[in-house]
Amino acid sequence: MKHLIRAAAGAFLIPAFALVAAPAQAQESFRIGFVNPDRVLREAQPAKTAQAKLEAEFLKREKDLTAQGEALKSVSEKFEREAPTLSESQRVSRQRALVDQDRDFQRKRREFQEDLNARKNEELQQVYERANRVVKQVAEAEKYDAILQEAIYINPKHDITDKVIKALNASVGSSAPAAGK
């Protein structure tokens, strides 16, 4: 009976070891990479170009808003100094004018921020699409099975962010005419 139990246990353990060994072999051939999207947006040339484009596009409006805000502040300070010497009707009239100017300024500032955010999202979307194409090219060329963009921890040996940034930077000159189509 003991021989029968040992034989059954031996027959049972051999497949169990095979099951344990199989995942270990599969893990060795499974390649995972990691891309840090924040670094790509900070360091890749297409992202820097998009940022510079946005700054140039919105610089004048931003300066105008800053000037309008400073003028409003100046007028408000002047009103505060002169308010005690003004008649009731003059004070109420100037106060209403200040409130209207402030409301107009706040509306313009809100519109500016909304326009800037919309354009920023458009530009970032283009950079993301381009980066995703490059990530896919790198993954296919180097035979990765999976590329992650978010992880709690990643071993630095799996980080391919530098490769993606270099490939994106290299693609800037080659794809610029195609982007204009």
Beta strands, then each sheet from edge to edge (+ up, - down):
strand 1: 32-34
strand 2: 146-148
sheet 1: 1+ 2+
end
